[in-house]
Amino acid sequence: MTLTGVITEIIDDNKPGVDGRPPIYKKIATIDLMNGQSANVEFFRELRTFLSKGFKINDRVQVECKLHGRKNRLKKTFNNVIAISIQRI
């Protein structure tokens, strides 16, 4: 899936390790899709660093991403939008 729009927010969303699991380090960028919609896209690993150093608020970008649906232990469902690549346009 490809999302094209403007970065309106970049936040750290790091989570400590729980129950023997490793910590999760990620950034979330809110992308205004310019059609009245927006998406919160998660950036992990090297893309997390790339986002931090190469992009800023108000940059127009194109993000390739995948969807990942899951349930937690309490059976709450989540749909995550995870970045595969990002480029400035």
Buried (B, 14 or more C-beta within 10 A) or exposed (E): EEBEBBBEEBEEEEEEEEEEEEEEBBBBBBBBEEEEEBBEBBBEEEBBEBBEEEBEEEBEBBBEBEEEEEEEEEEEEEEBBBBEEBEEE
